[in-house]
Amino acid sequence: MGYYLPEIFIHLRTQARVDEMRVVLPDVSDLLLICTESGLGLDQALGRVSQEISRSSPMVAAEFQLTNLEIRAGASRSTALRNLALRVKLEDLSRFAAMLIQADRFGTGIATALRIQSETMRGQRMQRAEEAAAKVPTKMLLPLVFCIFPVLMTVILGPAVIRLLSIMSDTPVQ
């Protein structure tokens, strides 16, 4: 137990961090889009987004702040973004970092790339929500059958059974 328990704990904590990043990443992308469209560079936008998102998700803010600090310390933007993707190990974030690296390398507009990425991420979030909603009836089946249905049948059939028993006990046996 002492061997497996820490590993299970670390796996659960890692999964919680990845799930939080998956949920917050579309909002981060939208904030980056707003910042870059308002005239900030990508480095300044990353710093501003990490400040703004810190209220709702301190973990995500810390990751983006660390990326911003790497860039300020002299690492190239592409290296810092790759390190961000390696630290979190989330497919959506890897695609996001690759998109920012490509936009920076080829000189295309970061705002346009961020707008497309934001729409894609929001669509994926909607698909995950629809998928989870489609699983709800299946998950509700067992509690419904074993907890609610027997009580409902007792309430509905209870008076009829009592009446039937009282009628059968009053009639003489022939």
ABEGO torsion letter per residue (X at the ends): XAAAAAAAAAAAAAAAAAAAAAAAAAAAAAAAAAAAAAGBBAAAAAAAAAAAAAAABAAAAAAAAAAAAAAAAGBBAAAAAAAAAAAAGBAAAAAAAAAAAAAAAAGBBAAAAAAAAAAAAAAAAAAAAAAAAAAAAAAAAAAAAAAAAAAAAAAAAAAAAAAAAAAAAABBBX
